[in-house]
Amino acid sequence: MEQENNYRHELKFSVSSADAIIIGNRLKNIMETDHNADADGKYLIQSIYFDNCYDKALREKIDGVNKREKFRIKFYNKDMLRISLFREKAGRIFRDSTEMKQILKTSVGKEGRKRAERLTMPESEASEDA
């Protein structure tokens, strides 16, 4: 169960492309690059949000419902994913999530050909196998 002090406020702002470059250059001097980033300091993120057949999460967002939740799967650089549950209450957001590491398993099929398949495991187990 989440504690009251684990909620955070999220503020979102629109900035121009020029301002984004200026802000990014300033932040490079005071922040470390994200460990998921490539040599250029970038990484691919793909997200899937889940809703029910009645679009409950979407309708609650549009209607401004005070207390709601949503699930998301976020895929980073095609090798790590994070599954998250978000709860929002009175404009504050609580996120509970777990990271999963993708590993490549090679097996030999009936025809003697090698094939690779992706297995996903919790980050804690993936680091033990490394």
C-alpha positions in Angstrom: 0.0 0.0 0.0 1.4 3.4 -0.9 2.2 5.9 1.7 1.0 9.5 1.5 4.6 10.9 1.1 5.3 8.6 -1.9 3.0 10.7 -4.1 4.6 13.3 -6.4 3.4 16.3 -8.3 3.9 16.4 -12.1 4.0 19.7 -13.9 4.1 19.6 -17.7 5.2 22.5 -19.9 5.4 23.1 -23.7 8.7 24.5 -24.9 9.9 25.4 -28.4 12.5 23.3 -30.2 15.0 26.1 -29.7 14.3 26.3 -25.9 14.6 22.5 -25.6 18.1 22.7 -27.1 19.1 25.5 -24.8 17.7 23.7 -21.7 19.3 20.4 -22.8 22.7 22.0 -23.1 22.5 23.7 -19.7 21.4 20.4 -18.0 24.4 18.5 -19.6 26.7 20.6 -17.3 25.0 19.7 -14.1 23.4 16.2 -14.7 24.6 12.7 -15.5 23.5 11.0 -18.7 20.8 8.3 -18.1 22.4 4.8 -17.9 20.0 3.6 -20.7 21.3 6.2 -23.2 23.5 5.4 -26.1 26.7 7.2 -27.0 24.7 10.2 -28.3 22.8 10.4 -25.0 19.6 9.2 -26.5 17.4 6.1 -26.2 14.3 4.7 -27.7 11.2 4.6 -25.5 7.9 2.8 -26.5 4.9 2.9 -24.2 1.7 0.9 -24.1 -1.1 2.1 -21.9 -3.9 -0.3 -20.9 -7.6 0.4 -20.6 -10.7 -1.7 -20.4 -13.3 -2.2 -23.2 -15.3 0.8 -21.9 -12.3 3.2 -22.0 -12.5 3.8 -18.3 -9.0 5.3 -17.9 -9.5 7.6 -20.8 -13.0 8.8 -19.7 -11.8 9.4 -16.1 -8.9 11.5 -17.4 -11.2 13.5 -19.7 -13.8 13.9 -17.0 -11.3 15.0 -14.4 -12.0 12.2 -11.9 -10.0 13.0 -8.8 -8.9 9.4 -7.9 -7.9 7.1 -10.8 -5.3 4.6 -11.9 -3.6 3.3 -15.1 -1.2 0.6 -16.2 1.7 1.1 -18.6 4.4 -1.0 -20.1 7.4 1.0 -21.2 10.1 -0.5 -23.5 13.6 1.0 -23.5 16.1 0.4 -26.3 14.4 -2.9 -27.1 16.2 -4.6 -24.2 14.5 -3.5 -21.0 11.0 -2.9 -20.0 9.2 -1.4 -17.0 5.7 -2.3 -15.9 4.0 0.4 -13.9 0.8 1.1 -12.0 0.0 4.8 -11.6 -2.4 6.1 -9.1 -3.5 9.7 -9.2 -5.2 11.4 -6.3 -5.9 15.1 -6.1 -3.4 16.0 -8.8 -0.6 13.9 -7.1 0.8 10.8 -8.7 2.1 7.6 -7.1 4.0 5.1 -9.3 4.7 1.5 -8.4 6.8 -0.3 -11.0 9.3 -3.1 -11.7 12.0 -3.4 -14.3 12.3 -6.5 -16.5 15.6 -7.3 -18.4 15.4 -9.0 -21.8 17.9 -11.7 -22.3 18.5 -13.7 -25.5 18.3 -17.5 -25.2 19.6 -19.6 -28.1 18.1 -23.0 -28.6 18.3 -25.7 -31.3 15.0 -26.6 -33.0 13.9 -30.0 -34.4 15.6 -29.2 -37.7 18.9 -28.6 -36.0 18.7 -24.9 -36.7 19.6 -22.4 -34.0 16.9 -20.0 -33.1 16.9 -17.1 -30.6 14.0 -16.2 -28.3 13.7 -13.4 -25.9 13.0 -14.2 -22.3 12.0 -11.6 -19.8 12.8 -11.7 -16.1 12.7 -9.3 -13.2 15.8 -7.0 -13.1 17.0 -8.5 -9.8 17.1 -12.0 -11.4 18.7 -10.7 -14.6 21.6 -9.1 -12.7 22.3 -12.4 -10.8 22.7 -14.2 -14.1 25.1 -11.6 -15.6 
